[in-house]
């Protein structure tokens, strides 16, 4: 029931997910993100990457998803609400961006599984651990690229490390205090 895509930050998780959606265009997808900015970014990327025949809408706050949508991008918080205008719209696949937030003990996610019990769940994250040490069910790892491989293959540049002297840290603190 679960599948997971693990990519380092900056390697285009939404782009990769759009390519997965292209493979099964007849399915309905609920793409979950965690806040307005991430919902907007996902909508923008999906509209750029998916064929124009895909109907993509967003469901967050006052923005209302459309029944004819192949893909609805929504916030996690909005998706658990029983919104009348989407009565009968049932996703085949629920994609969860920032999957490290997922926990089966989290009431919002538990409601997603209860509301659409037949939907497959695909998680995408750069970090598959949680600070509270709650387990994250990864299911089948669909794709995994570590940061070293991403650098070696040219998807990311090598990191540069700079040290900051105590003097410059004090200068920064002084600037912050004086403003």
ZAMARRO-71921 format. One record per residue (C-alpha): residue number from 1; residue in three letters; x, y, z. Coordinates in steps of 0.25 Angstrom, whole numbers, plus 5000, padded with zeros to 4 digits. Each point is the difference from the previous one (the first is absolute). Last residue first. Layout:
! ZAMARRO-71921
[atom NUM,"ALA",[X,Y,Z]]
...
//
This chain:
! ZAMARRO-71921
[atom 179,"UNK",[5075,5190,5057]]
[atom 178,"UNK",[5011,5001,5011]]
[atom 177,"UNK",[4998,4986,5006]]
[atom 176,"UNK",[5000,4993,4986]]
[atom 175,"UNK",[5013,5008,4996]]
[atom 174,"UNK",[5006,4996,5013]]
[atom 173,"UNK",[4997,4985,4999]]
[atom 172,"UNK",[5006,5001,4986]]
[atom 171,"UNK",[5013,5006,5005]]
[atom 170,"UNK",[5001,4990,5011]]
[atom 169,"UNK",[4999,4989,4989]]
[atom 168,"UNK",[5010,5007,4992]]
[atom 167,"UNK",[5010,5000,5012]]
[atom 166,"UNK",[4997,4986,5003]]
[atom 165,"UNK",[5005,4996,4986]]
[atom 164,"UNK",[4991,4994,4990]]
[atom 163,"UNK",[5005,4987,4993]]
[atom 162,"UNK",[4996,4998,4986]]
[atom 161,"UNK",[4996,4987,4994]]
[atom 160,"UNK",[4997,4998,4986]]
[atom 159,"UNK",[4991,4989,4995]]
[atom 158,"UNK",[5002,4992,4987]]
[atom 157,"UNK",[4990,5004,4990]]
[atom 156,"UNK",[4987,4992,4999]]
[atom 155,"UNK",[4994,4993,4988]]
[atom 154,"UNK",[5014,4997,4994]]
[atom 153,"UNK",[5000,4985,5001]]
[atom 152,"UNK",[5011,5000,5011]]
[atom 151,"UNK",[4992,5010,5008]]
[atom 150,"UNK",[4987,4993,4999]]
[atom 149,"UNK",[5007,4987,5003]]
[atom 148,"UNK",[5006,5006,5013]]
[atom 147,"UNK",[4987,5006,5004]]
[atom 146,"UNK",[4993,4986,5000]]
[atom 145,"UNK",[4990,4996,4989]]
[atom 144,"UNK",[4988,4991,5003]]
[atom 143,"UNK",[4989,4996,4991]]
[atom 142,"UNK",[4988,4991,5003]]
[atom 141,"UNK",[5003,4996,5014]]
[atom 140,"UNK",[4989,4990,5003]]
[atom 139,"UNK",[4993,5003,5013]]
[atom 138,"UNK",[5006,5013,5007]]
[atom 137,"UNK",[4992,4999,5013]]
[atom 136,"UNK",[5005,5011,5008]]
[atom 135,"UNK",[5003,4997,5014]]
[atom 134,"UNK",[4998,5010,5011]]
[atom 133,"UNK",[5014,5005,5004]]
[atom 132,"UNK",[4995,5013,5005]]
[atom 131,"UNK",[5011,5007,4991]]
[atom 130,"UNK",[4995,4992,4988]]
[atom 129,"UNK",[5007,4993,4990]]
[atom 128,"UNK",[4999,4998,4985]]
[atom 127,"UNK",[5007,5013,4995]]
[atom 126,"UNK",[5000,5004,4986]]
[atom 125,"UNK",[4985,4996,4998]]
[atom 124,"UNK",[4990,4995,4991]]
[atom 123,"UNK",[4988,4990,5005]]
[atom 122,"UNK",[4991,4992,4991]]
[atom 121,"UNK",[4987,4995,5005]]
[atom 120,"UNK",[4991,4991,4992]]
[atom 119,"UNK",[4985,5003,5002]]
[atom 118,"UNK",[4991,4989,5004]]
[atom 117,"UNK",[4998,5005,5014]]
[atom 116,"UNK",[4996,5015,4996]]
[atom 115,"UNK",[4994,5006,5012]]
[atom 114,"UNK",[5006,4991,5010]]
[atom 113,"UNK",[5014,5001,4994]]
[atom 112,"UNK",[4999,5016,4999]]
[atom 111,"UNK",[4994,5000,5015]]
[atom 110,"UNK",[5012,4992,5005]]
[atom 109,"UNK",[5009,5011,4993]]
[atom 108,"UNK",[4992,5011,5008]]
[atom 107,"UNK",[5000,4993,5013]]
[atom 106,"UNK",[5015,4997,5000]]
[atom 105,"UNK",[5002,4987,5006]]
[atom 104,"UNK",[5003,4994,4986]]
[atom 103,"UNK",[5011,5010,4999]]
[atom 102,"UNK",[5004,5008,4988]]
[atom 101,"UNK",[5008,5013,5002]]
[atom 100,"UNK",[5012,4993,4994]]
[atom 99,"UNK",[4991,4999,4987]]
[atom 98,"UNK",[5003,5014,4996]]
[atom 97,"UNK",[4991,4999,4988]]
[atom 96,"UNK",[4989,4990,5002]]
[atom 95,"UNK",[4994,4994,4987]]
[atom 94,"UNK",[4987,4993,5001]]
[atom 93,"UNK",[4996,4991,4989]]
[atom 92,"UNK",[4987,4995,4995]]
[atom 91,"UNK",[4993,5013,5004]]
[atom 90,"UNK",[4985,5001,5003]]
[atom 89,"UNK",[4992,5011,4996]]
[atom 88,"UNK",[4986,4997,5005]]
[atom 87,"UNK",[4997,5012,5008]]
[atom 86,"UNK",[5010,5010,4995]]
[atom 85,"UNK",[4991,5013,5001]]
[atom 84,"UNK",[4996,4995,5014]]
[atom 83,"UNK",[5013,5001,5007]]
[atom 82,"UNK",[5002,4989,5010]]
[atom 81,"UNK",[5012,5005,5007]]
[atom 80,"UNK",[5012,4991,5000]]
[atom 79,"UNK",[5006,5006,4987]]
[atom 78,"UNK",[5001,5014,5006]]
[atom 77,"UNK",[5010,4997,5011]]
[atom 76,"UNK",[5009,4992,4991]]
[atom 75,"UNK",[5000,5011,4990]]
[atom 74,"UNK",[4995,4998,4986]]
[atom 73,"UNK",[5004,4997,4986]]
[atom 72,"UNK",[4989,4993,4992]]
[atom 71,"UNK",[5004,4993,4988]]
[atom 70,"UNK",[4991,4993,4989]]
[atom 69,"UNK",[4990,5012,5003]]
[atom 68,"UNK",[4986,4999,4995]]
[atom 67,"UNK",[4994,5002,5014]]
[atom 66,"UNK",[5008,5013,5002]]
[atom 65,"UNK",[5008,5004,5012]]
[atom 64,"UNK",[4996,5013,5007]]
[atom 63,"UNK",[5009,5011,5004]]
[atom 62,"UNK",[4995,5007,5013]]
[atom 61,"UNK",[5009,4992,5010]]
[atom 60,"UNK",[5007,4990,4992]]
[atom 59,"UNK",[4995,4991,4988]]
[atom 58,"UNK",[5008,5002,4988]]
[atom 57,"UNK",[4997,4996,4985]]
[atom 56,"UNK",[5006,4992,4989]]
[atom 55,"UNK",[4993,4995,4988]]
[atom 54,"UNK",[5010,4992,4992]]
[atom 53,"UNK",[4998,5002,4985]]
[atom 52,"UNK",[5011,5010,5000]]
[atom 51,"UNK",[5010,4989,5001]]
[atom 50,"UNK",[5007,5000,5014]]
[atom 49,"UNK",[5013,5007,5003]]
[atom 48,"UNK",[4997,5015,5000]]
[atom 47,"UNK",[4986,4998,5007]]
[atom 46,"UNK",[5006,4990,5010]]
[atom 45,"UNK",[5011,5010,5003]]
[atom 44,"UNK",[4991,5012,5003]]
[atom 43,"UNK",[4990,4992,5008]]
[atom 42,"UNK",[5011,4994,5008]]
[atom 41,"UNK",[5006,5014,5003]]
[atom 40,"UNK",[4986,5005,5004]]
[atom 39,"UNK",[4998,4989,5009]]
[atom 38,"UNK",[5014,5002,5006]]
[atom 37,"UNK",[4997,5014,5003]]
[atom 36,"UNK",[4986,4998,5006]]
[atom 35,"UNK",[5005,4990,5010]]
[atom 34,"UNK",[5002,4985,5002]]
[atom 33,"UNK",[4999,4993,4987]]
[atom 32,"UNK",[4991,4989,4995]]
[atom 31,"UNK",[4998,4996,4986]]
[atom 30,"UNK",[4987,4993,4998]]
[atom 29,"UNK",[5001,4992,4986]]
[atom 28,"UNK",[4989,4994,4992]]
[atom 27,"UNK",[5004,4989,4990]]
[atom 26,"UNK",[4999,5001,4985]]
[atom 25,"UNK",[5014,5006,4998]]
[atom 24,"UNK",[5008,4988,5006]]
[atom 23,"UNK",[5014,5003,4995]]
[atom 22,"UNK",[4998,5015,4999]]
[atom 21,"UNK",[4998,4999,5015]]
[atom 20,"UNK",[5013,4994,5003]]
[atom 19,"UNK",[5007,5011,4991]]
[atom 18,"UNK",[4993,5011,5009]]
[atom 17,"UNK",[5005,4993,5012]]
[atom 16,"UNK",[5014,5001,4995]]
[atom 15,"UNK",[4998,5015,4998]]
[atom 14,"UNK",[4994,5002,5014]]
[atom 13,"UNK",[5012,4993,5006]]
[atom 12,"UNK",[5009,5009,4992]]
[atom 11,"UNK",[5015,4997,5005]]
[atom 10,"UNK",[5001,5012,5008]]
[atom 9,"UNK",[4998,4993,5014]]
[atom 8,"UNK",[5006,4986,4998]]
[atom 7,"UNK",[4990,4990,4995]]
[atom 6,"UNK",[4992,4988,5006]]
[atom 5,"UNK",[4988,4995,4993]]
[atom 4,"UNK",[4991,4991,5009]]
[atom 3,"UNK",[4989,4990,4997]]
[atom 2,"UNK",[4989,4996,5009]]
[atom 1,"UNK",[4988,4991,4998]]
//
